[in-house]
């Protein structure tokens, strides 16, 4: 009986052991599978991680290399002995090129001043100026200045070339560096010459002549010192500056000469018709803008053809020249007198009413009539006057003056008549 009871129990135990063995085997197989999957995944992730690390390493290397290149470039640019660095000579050449391309004289002189390399302190203790010599009037005229007070600038804005009248006048006459220092109060005399009477607060006045290559004087460079203890700019820099300014002034004089030739009538020396027309258009624009009066006078020489026929064209030319000179002397320096054509002349009178223009025209007529012409008989002129109105153009204004001139000739010549205004 006990044998029958032991047999099922043994079978049950054996079956349980078999089930456990199968389960253990399955767990081992699954564990091995999971281990293989994990190893594969880990290898892939590890490869991706290594690739990213390598990529970052490469990027870091490139950035570091770029930074090194940038540092090298910066060191080259800042190195004083580098071929890329701008030397003082090259900087001066750039300034000089800029100066020579500048058409405006004061601006050109302003740029040239950089060549002196003035320190901020020098502008506190010194003032500088350039005066240009007008060879026709023998007068020095202030063309540019820095640090000169308005009152002082007016004091030597113009100076005649008289020895001892002023330091820069003396310098221009002698062609030498002239310096005048303020004497102590105890040494002053009442009969002190004008050259030593310096502007207020100026302790010394240095004047350097600006010369052309042939030695002729173009103007002066002046330094007004407010403190004798403060040194002048370096002598070499002053010499270079004087050389450059001589080029500027000579070029300006040359260009002005060309411009003057283009604007000037060769025979009479007056402005030619082209420039007179340009001037009239500008004066009309100014009159319209500021509502200022404007008048013109058109005149010609009576019976001029008879001078040429009787005495020849040479005498006719002399008459034209003398009438031009007399007419210019009878008007203001601000008025424009031009040869309009042949024996005809135009006067542009800015800020002048018709009544005032009639007075000017009469003065011109009298100046010509009363003059003695050695080459021929007496000379007279007829004049027509017109005042600008808002309806006028340059052409219509001159046309109305021409109509008045025609009436003056018809009325007997040697007289002034005005053209009535357009309604």
C-alpha positions in Angstrom: 0.0 0.0 0.0 2.9 2.3 0.9 4.5 1.5 -2.4 1.5 2.8 -4.4 1.5 6.0 -2.3 5.3 6.6 -2.9 5.1 6.2 -6.7 2.9 9.2 -7.6 4.9 11.4 -5.3 8.1 10.4 -7.1 6.5 11.1 -10.4 5.3 14.5 -9.3 8.7 15.4 -8.0 10.4 14.3 -11.2 7.9 16.2 -13.3 8.5 19.4 -11.2 12.3 19.0 -11.6 11.7 18.6 -15.4 9.6 21.8 -15.6 12.1 23.7 -13.6 15.0 22.5 -15.8 13.1 23.5 -19.0 12.3 27.0 -17.5 15.9 27.4 -16.4 17.0 26.5 -19.9 14.6 29.0 -21.5 15.8 31.7 -19.1 19.4 31.0 -20.0 18.6 31.1 -23.7 16.7 34.4 -23.3 19.5 35.8 -21.2 22.1 34.9 -23.9 19.9 36.5 -26.5 19.5 39.7 -24.5 23.2 39.8 -23.9 23.9 39.5 -27.6 21.3 42.3 -28.4 22.7 44.5 -25.8 26.3 44.0 -27.0 25.3 44.8 -30.6 23.4 48.0 -29.5 26.2 49.0 -27.3 28.7 48.6 -30.1 26.6 50.7 -32.4 26.2 53.4 -29.8 29.9 53.3 -29.0 30.7 53.7 -32.7 28.4 56.7 -33.0 29.8 58.2 -29.9 33.4 57.7 -31.1 32.4 59.3 -34.5 30.9 62.4 -32.7 34.0 62.7 -30.6 36.1 62.6 -33.7 33.9 65.2 -35.4 34.1 67.5 -32.4 37.8 67.1 -32.3 38.1 68.0 -36.0 35.9 71.1 -35.5 38.0 72.2 -32.5 41.1 71.8 -34.6 39.7 73.9 -37.4 38.6 76.6 -34.9 41.9 76.6 -33.2 43.7 76.9 -36.6 41.4 79.8 -37.7 42.1 81.6 -34.4 45.8 81.1 -34.9 45.5 82.5 -38.5 43.6 85.5 -37.2 46.2 86.2 -34.5 49.0 85.9 -37.1 47.1 88.4 -39.4 46.6 90.8 -36.5 50.3 90.6 -35.6 51.3 91.2 -39.2 49.0 94.3 -39.5 50.3 95.8 -36.3 53.9 95.0 -36.8 55.9 98.2 -37.5 58.2 96.5 -39.9 55.5 94.7 -41.8 55.0 95.3 -45.5 51.3 95.8 -44.8 51.9 98.6 -42.3 51.3 102.3 -43.5 54.6 104.2 -43.1 54.6 107.9 -42.3 55.9 108.6 -45.8 53.0 106.6 -47.3 50.6 108.5 -45.1 52.0 111.8 -46.3 51.8 110.7 -49.9 48.1 110.0 -49.4 47.6 113.4 -47.8 49.4 115.1 -50.7 47.4 113.2 -53.3 44.2 114.2 -51.5 45.5 117.8 -51.4 46.2 117.9 -55.2 42.8 116.6 -56.0 41.2 119.4 -53.9 39.9 122.2 -56.0 39.0 124.5 -53.2 42.0 126.5 -51.9 41.1 126.8 -48.2 40.2 123.1 -48.0 43.5 122.2 -49.7 45.5 124.3 -47.3 43.5 122.8 -44.4 44.4 119.3 -45.6 48.1 120.3 -46.1 48.2 121.5 -42.4 48.2 117.8 -41.4 51.7 117.5 -42.8 53.0 119.6 -39.9 51.6 117.0 -37.5 50.5 119.7 -35.0 50.1 118.6 -31.5 46.9 119.5 -29.5 49.1 121.7 -27.3 50.4 123.7 -30.3 46.8 124.7 -31.3 46.4 126.1 -27.8 49.6 128.2 -27.8 49.8 129.1 -31.5 47.8 130.3 -34.4 48.6 129.7 -38.1 47.7 131.4 -41.3 48.5 131.4 -45.1 48.5 134.6 -47.0 48.5 134.7 -50.8 50.4 137.4 -52.8 48.3 139.2 -55.4 51.0 140.2 -57.9 48.7 142.8 -59.6 48.0 144.8 -56.5 51.2 143.8 -54.6 48.9 142.8 -51.6 49.0 139.8 -49.3 45.5 138.4 -48.7 44.7 135.9 -45.9 43.5 132.7 -47.6 43.4 130.3 -44.6 43.9 130.4 -40.9 43.5 128.3 -37.8 43.3 129.7 -34.3 43.4 133.3 -35.3 40.7 135.4 -33.7 38.4 137.3 -36.0 39.7 140.7 -34.9 43.3 139.7 -35.6 42.3 138.1 -38.9 40.8 141.4 -40.0 44.0 143.1 -38.9 46.1 141.4 -41.5 43.5 140.1 -43.9 45.1 142.4 -46.5 48.6 143.9 -46.3 50.4 146.0 -48.9 54.0 145.0 -49.6 55.7 147.8 -47.7 58.9 147.0 -45.9 58.3 147.2 -42.1 54.6 147.5 -42.3 54.0 144.0 -41.0 56.1 140.9 -40.5 54.6 139.0 -43.4 54.8 142.0 -45.8 58.5 142.2 -44.9 59.0 138.5 -45.3 57.4 138.5 -48.7 59.5 141.4 -49.9 62.8 140.0 -48.6 61.9 136.3 -49.4 63.3 135.4 -46.0 62.0 134.1 -42.6 61.1 137.1 -40.5 60.4 137.0 -36.7 59.1 139.8 -34.6 59.0 139.4 -30.8 57.1 141.4 -28.2 59.5 143.6 -26.3 59.2 143.9 -22.5 57.1 146.9 -21.4 60.2 148.7 -20.1 61.8 148.7 -23.5 58.8 150.0 -25.5 59.1 153.3 -27.2 56.4 155.6 -28.6 58.1 155.7 -31.9 58.1 152.0 -32.2 57.7 150.9 -35.9 54.5 149.2 -36.9 56.2 145.9 -37.7 56.8 145.3 -34.0 53.3 146.2 -32.9 52.0 142.7 -32.5 48.3 141.8 -32.1 47.1 141.5 -28.6 48.3 138.4 -26.6 50.8 137.5 -29.4 54.3 137.2 -28.1 56.0 136.4 -31.4 55.1 136.5 -35.1 57.1 134.1 -37.4 56.6 134.6 -41.1 58.0 132.2 -43.7 57.9 133.0 -47.4 56.3 130.5 -49.7 58.3 130.3 -52.9 58.1 128.8 -56.4 61.0 126.8 -57.7 62.4 129.9 -59.4 62.5 131.7 -56.1 59.5 134.1 -56.7 57.2 134.5 -53.7 53.7 133.2 -53.8 52.7 134.1 -50.2 53.6 133.6 -46.6 53.1 131.0 -43.9 52.6 132.8 -40.5 52.8 131.4 -37.0 51.5 133.6 -34.2 52.9 132.4 -30.8 51.1 133.2 -27.6 53.8 131.6 -25.5 57.5 132.1 -26.5 58.4 129.0 -24.4 56.4 126.7 -26.6 58.6 125.4 -29.5 57.8 125.8 -33.1 57.1 122.8 -35.3 60.2 120.9 -36.5 62.1 122.8 -39.1 62.1 119.9 -41.6 58.3 119.6 -41.3 58.0 123.4 -41.9 60.2 123.0 -45.0 58.1 120.2 -46.3 54.9 122.1 -45.5 56.2 125.2 -47.4 57.1 123.0 -50.4 53.6 121.5 -50.5 51.8 124.8 -50.0 53.9 126.3 -52.8 52.6 123.5 -55.1 49.0 124.2 -53.9 49.3 128.0 -54.5 51.0 127.6 -57.8 48.4 125.2 -59.0 45.6 127.4 -57.8 47.2 130.4 -59.6 47.5 128.4 -62.8 43.9 127.2 -62.7 42.7 130.7 -61.9 44.7 131.9 -64.9 43.1 129.4 -67.2 39.6 130.2 -65.8 40.3 133.9 -66.1 41.3 133.4 -69.8 38.1 131.5 -70.4 36.1 134.4 -68.9 38.0 137.3 -70.3 37.7 139.3 -73.5 41.3 139.5 -74.8 41.0 142.9 -76.4 39.4 144.9 -73.6 40.3 142.8 -70.5 36.6 142.8 -69.5 34.5 139.7 -68.9 33.4 138.1 -72.2 29.8 137.6 -73.2 29.6 134.0 -72.0 30.6 134.9 -68.5 28.4 138.0 -68.5 25.4 135.8 -69.4 26.3 133.3 -66.6 26.6 136.2 -64.1 23.2 137.7 -65.2 21.5 134.3 -64.7 23.0 134.0 -61.2 22.0 137.6 -60.3 18.4 137.0 -61.5 18.2 133.8 -59.3 19.6 135.8 -56.3 17.1 138.6 -57.0 14.2 136.2 -57.1 15.3 134.4 -53.9 15.9 137.5 -51.8 13.6 139.9 -53.6 16.5 142.4 -54.3 16.3 144.9 -57.1 18.4 144.3 -60.2 19.1 146.4 -63.2 21.2 146.3 -66.4 22.7 148.9 -68.7 23.4 148.1 -72.3 25.5 150.7 -74.3 27.5 151.0 -77.4 29.9 153.5 -79.0 28.3 156.1 -81.2 29.3 155.9 -84.9 32.0 153.3 -84.1 32.1 152.1 -87.7 33.4 155.5 -88.8 36.4 155.2 -86.5 37.5 152.0 -88.2 36.8 153.4 -91.7 38.6 156.7 -91.0 41.5 155.7 -88.7 41.8 152.0 -89.2 41.0 149.0 -87.0 44.0 149.5 -84.8 42.6 152.9 -83.7 39.2 151.3 -83.3 40.7 148.7 -80.9 42.3 151.5 -78.9 39.0 153.2 -78.6 37.4 150.0 -77.4 40.1 149.6 -74.8 39.8 153.2 -73.5 36.0 153.1 -73.3 36.3 149.8 -71.3 38.8 151.4 -68.9 36.6 154.5 -68.4 33.4 152.5 -67.9 35.0 150.2 -65.4 36.2 153.2 -63.4 32.6 154.7 -63.2 30.9 151.6 -61.6 31.3 149.7 -58.4 33.8 146.9 -58.1 30.9 144.5 -57.3 29.2 145.3 -60.6 29.8 143.2 -63.7 31.0 144.9 -66.9 31.3 142.7 -69.9 31.9 143.1 -73.6 28.6 142.0 -75.1 29.8 142.0 -78.7 31.6 144.3 -81.1 31.3 147.8 -79.7 28.5 146.9 -77.3 28.8 146.5 -73.5 26.6 145.2 -70.7 26.7 146.4 -67.1 24.9 144.2 -64.4 24.0 146.2 -61.4 23.0 144.0 -58.5 20.7 145.4 -55.7 20.1 148.5 -57.9 16.7 150.1 -58.8 15.9 151.6 -62.1 16.5 155.2 -60.8 19.9 154.3 -59.3 20.8 152.5 -62.5 20.0 155.6 -64.5 22.5 157.6 -62.3 25.2 155.0 -62.9 24.6 155.0 -66.6 24.8 158.8 -66.7 28.1 158.6 -64.8 29.5 156.2 -67.4 28.3 158.4 -70.2 29.9 161.5 -68.7 33.2 159.6 -68.1 33.5 158.7 -71.8 32.3 162.1 -73.1 34.7 164.1 -71.0 37.7 161.9 -71.7 40.4 163.0 -74.2 41.2 160.4 -76.8 44.6 161.1 -78.3 44.2 158.8 -81.3 41.0 160.4 -82.6 38.2 162.9 -82.1 35.9 162.8 -79.0 34.0 159.6 -78.3 30.4 159.3 -77.0 28.1 156.4 -76.1 24.4 155.8 -76.0 22.9 153.8 -73.1 19.7 151.9 -72.4 18.6 150.9 -68.9 16.1 148.2 -67.7 15.1 146.9 -64.3 14.3 143.2 -63.6 10.7 142.2 -63.0 9.3 138.8 -62.0 8.2 138.3 -65.6 11.8 138.6 -67.0 14.3 136.1 -68.1 17.9 137.0 -68.8 17.1 137.3 -72.5 13.9 139.5 -72.0 15.7 141.8 -69.5 18.6 142.5 -72.0 16.1 142.8 -74.8 14.3 145.6 -73.0 17.6 147.4 -72.3 18.4 147.0 -76.0 15.1 148.6 -76.9 15.9 151.5 -74.7 19.3 151.8 -76.3 17.7 151.9 -79.7 15.5 154.7 -78.6 18.5 156.7 -77.2 20.2 156.4 -80.6 17.0 157.5 -82.5 16.7 160.5 -80.1 20.1 161.8 -81.1 22.7 159.5 -79.3 25.0 160.4 -76.4 22.2 160.0 -73.9 20.6 157.6 -71.4 17.0 156.2 -71.7 15.1 153.7 -69.7 12.8 151.0 -70.9 9.4 151.0 -69.0 8.7 148.0 -66.9 6.5 145.1 -68.2 3.0 145.3 -66.6 
